[in-house]
Amino acid sequence: QVQLVDSGGGLVQAGDSLRLSCAASGRTLSGLHMGWFRQTPGKEREFVAGISQSSLNTYYADFAKGRFTISRSNAKNTVYLQMNSLKLEDTAVYYCAAEVAVRRSDTVLVTTSDYHYWGQGTQVTVSS
């Protein structure tokens, strides 16, 4: 079992930066695919960014490219999402996700059905 705790959300102004954290417990972060998703009321949860178990591979949604950076610290068992140049449309609940890697698979998982474990979500609100 993997437990994930998301944190770092808050109320910021457009153009500001925010760093989200996802602390994992129950097993070490190594050997896990990790990702960030977000959701707004009435919409489906959408992929934001993902990172492979080795950290060598990352992948971003188009809206996140150039502004968001996903990283992981296996020593701290934590995954981060650095968000810069935040826009009003980035307002959402952000969720961390994890899935156990199969053998040496180093791909990036990008759909909600790929992930078995989820954090509770952290609210990010961007104001003008």
Secondary structure, DSSP 8 states (H G I E B T S, - for coil): --EEEEE--EEEETT--EEEEEEEESS-STTEEEEEEEE-TTS--EEEEEE-TTSS-EEE-TTTTTTEEEEEETTTTEEEEEE-S--GGG-EEEEEEEEE--TT------SGGG--EE---EEEEEE-
